[in-house]
Amino acid sequence: MRGEFQAHHSSPVFVMYERSRTGAVDIIRGADPLSGASIRQLSAVLDECLSAGQPRLVIDLEKVPLIDSEGLELLLSYQDRCVERGGSMKLSGLNPLCADILSVTDVDTHFDIFRDCLSAVGSFVA
């Protein structure tokens, strides 16, 4: 019985990126690298946000350890889609490695980037 219990719980479903809302701003947070399987999951969360009307998004990357090329493409693609709908996507909380990745690839020039999530959310009001 014990072996069955362990086998049953050996493959739980993890939510890599979660969506919350502060006023009219959607906040997406995660702690996994922005690569591989997390790309698909984040895309699904972002699609939900885009379907809800004019997107006002903050991607809080405070706990995201790494962004690969696929992750960079995803961020740029969704930024374009937000702008097409009259909205915006802002980034917050980048660690030094992720900040360097965005800088070296010039992806940082496409976003408003904030030190913390609260500042990014507040920027929509200012």
N, C-alpha and C positions, 0 to 999 in steps of 0.2 A: 504494500500500500504506500509506503513511504517513497519508493522509487517512482511510482505513478505520480505522486504529488509533485516530486521534483521535475519529472519530465513534463508535466502539464504546465508548470510555471517557468520552464526554461526558455520560452520564447514569447515574453510579454510584448505588447505593442507599446512603443514609446512615442510620445508626442515630442518631436524635436523642436518645433516652433509653435508658439501659442499666441493667440490674438486677444487683446483686451481693448477697451475703449475708454478714453477720457474725453468727455464732451463729444465733439465731432471728429476727434482724431483717433484713428486706429493705431495701436502700438503692437508691434510684432517682436517677440523676444525668443531667443533660443540660446543653447549652450553647445551645440555641435558645430563642427567645421561646416562652412558654407560650401559643400561639395557633395558629390555622389548622391546617395539616397535622400539626403536632407534637401537637395535642390527640388526634387519632386514635391516633397511635403511643403516646403516654403512656397512653391508655386501655387499649390492648392489654397493655402491661406491667403496669399495675395489676390488670387482670383476671387475669393469670397469678398474681400475688401473692395475690389474694383466693381463687382456686381451691385454693390450697395449705393451707387451714385457717385458724386464727385469725390474722388479719393483724397484724403488727407492722411498720409501714412508716415509713421516713424518706425524705422527698423533699428531696434536697440541691439547693438552688436557687442555690448559690454562683456558678455561671457562667450562670445564666438572666438575660438582660438586661431582660426585660419580661414581664408577665402581663396579658393582656387580660380582658374580661368573660367570655369563653368559658372561659378558663383558671381564673378564679375559680370559676365554676360547676362545673367539673370537680373542683377541689380540694374544694369543699364536698360534692359528691355522693359522692365516694369516701370522704371522712371519715365521712359518714353510714353508708355501706355497711360500713366497717371497724367502727364502733361496733356496728352491728346484729349483727356476727359476733363480738362480744366482744373486738375488737382496737382499734387506734389508729393514726392516721397523724400524724406529726410533721413539721414543716418545719425546715430549717436553712439557714444561710448566705445569707440574703436580702441583696441589695444595697440601698442606701438607697432607690432608686426603687421596687423591689418591696415593700419594707417600708412605704413610704408608701401604695402602692396598696392593700395589705392593710389598713392602718390606716384610711384614708379610707372604705373600703367596709365596715368593721367585720368583715371576713372574719378578721382576726387574732384575734378573740375566740373563734373556733371551733377554734383549734389551739394546741398547745404549740409555741412557736417557739424555736429554739436558735441560738446564735451560730455553731456549727460542727457538722459531722456527727457527730464523735466524742462530743460532749456529748449529742446527740439519741439516739444509739444507747445510750449509757450510762444514759440516763434510764429505759430499759425495765427495767433491773436494779434501780435504786434504789427 
